[in-house]
Amino acid sequence: MLNMKYTGYIGTYTKRESQGIYSFELDTAERKLTNVRVVAEVNSPTYLKITDDKKYLYSICKEEGDGGVASFTIGENGELTLLNRQLSPGANPCHVNTDQNNRYLFSTNYHKGTVDSYLINPEDGTISPAVSTIQHTGSGPDPRQEKPHVHYAGMTPDEKYLAVADLGSDLLVTYKVNDQGELKEVNRLEVPAGSGPRHIEFHPQLENIAYLVTEFGREVIVLNYDSVDGSFSIVQRVRTVPEDFTENNQGSAIHVSSDGKFVYAGNRGHNSIAVYKTEKNTGKLTLIEITPSEGDWPRDFVLDPSEEFLVVANQESDNLVLFARDKETGQLTLIQKDIHAPEAICLKF
């Protein structure tokens, strides 16, 4: 393995101690995390998106009674410089994403039940005012599903459609995105009632296979994606916590290794990371292990660029945890768990 130092970024709440977006360093030779520091003072930058060329970082932001999205340039030393913001009245969004070519930016709003699309200026990375705002409707049987709670939006691997998870209405909705960035619904899948679909990741090789983690259903749903009409169908459902665990648990993040061999899903409440092996041809999952997150409420985690390591952000215990990852077995081994990171919500390298 090459001896590398990687810079990561932390999206946070700013309700208690946090001052905004933080960065940290992973030293692969020393096998440790260091240098957690504030790189941008922003209110509640809960979710982040870094472009593939590492030029820009986009975040959620909040300002008095308004919420929206912000764009930053990433400097040579990892510093962030604010470019612009787009705000609208009311609660701030919970998730932000772009397409592969950085033409469009998408945000989803848990409180409003909306998905928004914006154009990105190719010259300087700034964000246009929203070009599309879609209001979801519906509810679910869980008391926390009293209305739509749109939680995730991301392009399909073929970049033909935008897949949107509505946790409140138990829906996975597919939209077509036109050249102006406007959204038009083309398909929807009703997932099992009360499951609360939260985040989706696609298999990197089997591009017709996606993995949907549920907030309330204690499971990962394996999906088949049809690129012709943008529809999804359920292939498999697998648990994220042991059968005998009956206390509160809420699914959080889901990530897939770049070789497509392993899937990882976070459990808040059980405070663990579930590790699955994928079946080579079908993408179906087999649970390998459930590893303690070494903190309270693992809101997100991330594989480092070498994929030799996995970093977990525990929101309520304000700590980052470093695991070594076995690329052959997918299993995790604890290395370090004492890194203070206030109100950590999202991790990106």
C-alpha positions in Angstrom: 0.0 0.0 0.0 1.2 3.5 -0.8 2.0 5.8 2.1 -0.5 8.6 1.6 -2.1 11.4 3.5 -5.7 12.0 2.5 -7.8 15.0 3.4 -11.4 14.3 4.5 -14.3 16.7 5.2 -17.0 16.6 7.9 -20.5 18.0 7.5 -22.1 18.8 10.9 -25.0 20.2 12.8 -24.2 23.5 14.6 -26.6 23.1 17.5 -24.1 22.7 20.3 -20.3 23.0 19.7 -19.7 22.7 16.0 -18.7 25.8 14.0 -19.4 24.5 10.5 -17.4 22.3 8.0 -14.3 20.6 9.4 -11.4 18.8 7.7 -9.3 16.0 9.0 -6.3 14.0 7.7 -5.8 10.2 7.3 -2.2 9.1 7.4 -2.2 5.6 5.8 1.4 4.9 6.9 0.8 5.9 10.6 -2.8 4.4 10.3 -4.4 7.3 12.2 -6.7 10.3 11.9 -5.3 13.7 12.9 -5.8 17.4 12.5 -9.6 17.9 12.8 -10.1 21.6 12.2 -12.7 24.1 11.0 -12.3 25.0 7.3 -15.6 27.0 6.8 -17.9 28.6 9.3 -21.4 27.7 8.1 -24.7 27.1 9.9 -25.7 23.4 9.8 -23.7 22.2 6.8 -25.2 18.7 7.4 -24.4 17.1 4.1 -21.5 17.6 1.6 -20.8 16.7 -2.0 -17.3 16.9 -3.4 -16.9 16.9 -7.2 -14.9 14.2 -8.9 -12.2 16.6 -10.0 -11.9 17.8 -6.3 -12.3 21.4 -7.4 -15.6 22.2 -5.6 -17.4 21.3 -2.5 -21.2 21.8 -2.1 -23.0 21.8 1.2 -26.3 22.3 2.9 -26.5 25.6 4.7 -28.8 27.6 6.9 -29.2 31.4 7.6 -31.7 32.7 10.1 -35.1 31.6 8.8 -33.8 30.4 5.4 -32.2 27.1 4.2 -30.5 26.0 1.1 -27.2 25.1 -0.5 -23.7 26.6 -0.8 -20.7 26.2 -3.1 -17.0 26.4 -2.2 -13.7 26.1 -4.0 -11.2 23.6 -2.5 -7.8 25.2 -2.1 -4.4 23.4 -2.3 -4.2 23.1 1.5 -7.8 21.9 1.8 -9.1 25.3 2.7 -12.6 26.2 1.5 -13.6 29.5 0.0 -17.3 30.4 -0.3 -18.5 31.0 -3.9 -22.2 31.6 -3.4 -25.4 30.3 -1.7 -29.0 29.8 -2.8 -31.5 30.1 0.1 -35.3 29.9 0.4 -37.6 30.5 3.3 -38.0 27.7 5.8 -36.1 24.6 6.9 -32.8 23.7 5.4 -32.4 20.6 3.2 -30.8 17.4 4.4 -29.0 16.1 1.3 -27.0 17.5 -1.6 -25.7 15.8 -4.8 -24.6 16.5 -8.3 -24.5 14.7 -11.6 -21.2 13.3 -12.9 -20.5 16.3 -15.2 -21.4 18.9 -12.5 -24.1 20.4 -14.7 -26.9 20.0 -12.1 -27.1 20.1 -8.3 -29.9 18.5 -6.4 -31.1 18.9 -2.8 -33.8 17.1 -0.8 -35.7 18.6 2.1 -36.8 16.3 4.9 -39.0 18.9 6.6 -40.7 20.4 3.5 -41.0 17.1 1.6 -39.4 18.6 -1.6 -36.7 17.9 -4.1 -35.0 20.9 -5.7 -32.7 21.1 -8.8 -30.3 23.8 -9.7 -27.9 24.5 -12.6 -24.2 24.8 -11.9 -22.2 27.4 -13.7 -19.4 25.4 -15.6 -17.1 28.4 -15.5 -16.9 28.9 -11.8 -18.9 26.3 -9.9 -21.5 28.7 -8.6 -25.1 27.6 -8.2 -28.1 29.1 -10.0 -31.4 29.8 -8.2 -33.6 26.6 -8.1 -35.0 25.7 -11.5 -37.3 23.0 -10.2 -39.0 22.4 -6.9 -41.2 19.2 -6.7 -43.5 18.8 -3.7 -44.1 15.2 -2.6 -47.3 14.0 -1.0 -48.2 11.0 1.1 -47.5 9.5 4.5 -46.7 6.1 6.1 -47.8 4.0 9.0 -44.9 4.9 11.4 -45.7 8.0 13.6 -42.6 9.6 12.1 -44.1 9.3 8.6 -46.8 11.8 9.2 -46.0 13.5 5.9 -43.4 13.3 3.1 -39.8 13.4 4.2 -37.6 13.5 1.1 -34.1 12.3 2.1 -32.0 11.5 -0.9 -31.6 12.3 -4.6 -28.9 10.9 -6.9 -28.5 10.2 -10.6 -28.6 6.7 -11.9 -25.2 5.3 -13.2 -26.3 5.9 -16.8 -27.2 9.5 -15.9 -30.6 9.1 -17.5 -32.7 9.6 -14.3 -32.7 11.0 -10.8 -33.6 8.5 -8.1 -35.3 10.2 -5.1 -36.0 8.4 -1.7 -39.0 9.7 0.2 -38.7 8.4 3.8 -42.1 9.7 4.9 -44.2 8.2 2.0 -42.3 4.9 1.5 -41.5 5.8 -2.1 -38.6 5.7 -4.5 -39.5 8.2 -7.2 -37.6 8.4 -10.6 -37.4 11.7 -12.4 -36.2 12.7 -15.9 -33.9 15.7 -15.8 -34.0 17.9 -18.9 -31.2 20.2 -20.2 -32.5 23.1 -18.1 -32.3 20.9 -15.0 -36.1 20.7 -14.7 -37.6 17.5 -13.1 -40.4 15.4 -14.4 -41.6 12.2 -12.7 -41.4 9.1 -14.9 -41.8 6.2 -12.4 -42.3 5.3 -8.7 -41.8 2.2 -6.5 -43.7 1.7 -3.3 -41.4 0.0 -0.8 -42.8 -2.0 2.2 -45.0 0.2 4.3 -43.2 1.7 7.3 -39.7 0.9 6.1 -38.7 4.6 5.5 -36.3 4.5 2.5 -33.3 6.7 3.2 -30.3 6.4 1.0 -29.4 4.6 -2.2 -26.1 3.3 -3.6 -25.6 1.6 -7.0 -23.4 -1.4 -7.6 -20.3 -0.1 -9.5 -20.2 -2.9 -12.0 -23.7 -4.3 -12.1 -25.3 -0.9 -12.9 -28.8 -2.4 -12.8 -28.4 -3.2 -9.1 -29.0 -0.7 -6.3 -29.0 -0.9 -2.5 -31.5 1.0 -0.5 -31.1 1.4 3.3 -34.3 1.9 5.3 -34.5 4.1 8.4 -37.2 2.2 10.1 -37.3 -1.2 8.4 -34.0 -2.5 9.8 -33.0 -3.7 6.4 -31.2 -3.1 3.1 -33.4 -3.6 0.1 -31.7 -4.9 -3.1 -33.3 -3.3 -6.2 -33.2 -4.0 -9.9 -33.0 -0.8 -12.0 -34.5 -0.8 -15.5 -32.7 1.9 -17.6 -35.4 1.8 -20.3 -38.2 3.4 -18.2 -36.4 4.3 -14.9 -38.4 1.8 -12.9 -37.1 -0.1 -9.8 -38.2 -3.5 -8.5 -37.4 -5.3 -5.3 -34.9 -8.3 -5.6 -34.1 -9.0 -1.9 -34.5 -7.7 1.6 -31.8 -8.4 4.3 -31.6 -7.3 7.9 -29.1 -4.9 9.3 -29.4 -5.8 13.0 -29.6 -9.2 14.8 -33.1 -10.8 15.0 -33.1 -10.5 18.8 -32.4 -6.7 18.9 -35.7 -5.1 19.6 -34.7 -1.6 20.8 -34.9 1.6 18.7 -32.8 1.4 15.6 -32.6 3.7 12.6 -30.7 2.9 9.5 -28.3 5.7 8.4 -25.8 5.5 5.5 -25.0 2.9 2.9 -21.8 2.5 0.8 -20.4 0.0 -1.7 -16.7 -0.9 -2.2 -15.5 0.2 -5.7 -14.9 -3.5 -6.7 -18.6 -4.2 -5.9 -17.7 -7.1 -3.6 -18.9 -5.6 -0.3 -21.8 -3.3 1.0 -21.7 -1.5 4.3 -24.8 -0.1 6.2 -25.0 2.0 9.3 -27.2 1.4 12.3 -28.1 4.2 14.8 -29.4 2.7 18.0 -27.7 -0.7 17.6 -24.6 1.5 17.0 -23.0 -0.7 14.4 -21.9 -1.2 10.8 -23.4 -4.2 9.0 -21.0 -5.8 6.4 -22.4 -7.7 3.5 -20.7 -9.7 0.7 -22.3 -9.4 -2.8 -23.1 -12.3 -5.1 -21.0 -11.8 -8.2 -23.6 -12.0 -10.9 -26.8 -11.0 -9.1 -25.5 -8.4 -6.5 -27.6 -10.2 -3.8 -26.3 -9.8 -0.3 -25.1 -12.1 2.4 -24.4 -10.7 5.9 -20.8 -11.3 7.0 -20.6 -9.4 10.3 -22.0 -6.5 12.4 -19.2 -4.4 13.8 -19.7 -2.0 16.8 -19.4 1.7 15.7 -17.4 2.5 18.9 -19.7 5.5 19.6 -23.3 6.7 19.7 -25.5 7.2 16.7 -23.2 6.4 13.6 -24.8 8.9 11.2 -22.3 8.4 8.3 -19.1 6.6 7.4 -16.8 6.6 4.4 -14.2 4.4 2.6 -10.9 6.2 2.2 -9.5 6.6 -1.4 -7.3 3.5 -0.9 -10.3 1.6 0.5 -7.8 0.1 3.1 -9.7 2.0 5.8 -13.2 3.0 6.8 -14.0 6.0 8.9 -17.2 6.3 11.0 -18.8 9.5 12.3 -20.7 9.0 15.6 -23.1 12.0 15.9 -24.1 11.9 19.5 -20.7 10.9 21.0 -18.9 13.5 18.8 -16.2 11.1 17.6 -14.6 9.7 14.5 -13.5 6.1 14.5 -10.9 4.5 12.2 -11.2 0.9 11.0 -8.8 -1.1 8.9 -10.7 -2.9 6.1 -9.7 -6.3 4.7 -10.2 -6.0 0.9 -10.5 -9.8 0.6 -13.0 -10.4 3.3 -14.6 -7.0 3.7 -14.2 -7.2 7.5 -13.4 -4.3 9.7 -10.8 -4.1 12.5 -10.8 -1.2 15.0 -7.6 1.0 15.0 -8.6 4.3 16.6 -11.8 5.6 18.2 -10.9 8.8 20.2 -10.9 11.5 17.5 -13.1 14.4 18.6 -15.4 15.7 15.9 -18.4 17.7 17.1 -21.9 16.8 15.8 -20.5 14.9 12.8 -23.2 14.1 10.2 -21.5 13.4 6.9 -18.0 12.3 5.8 -16.3 12.8 2.4 -12.8 12.4 1.1 
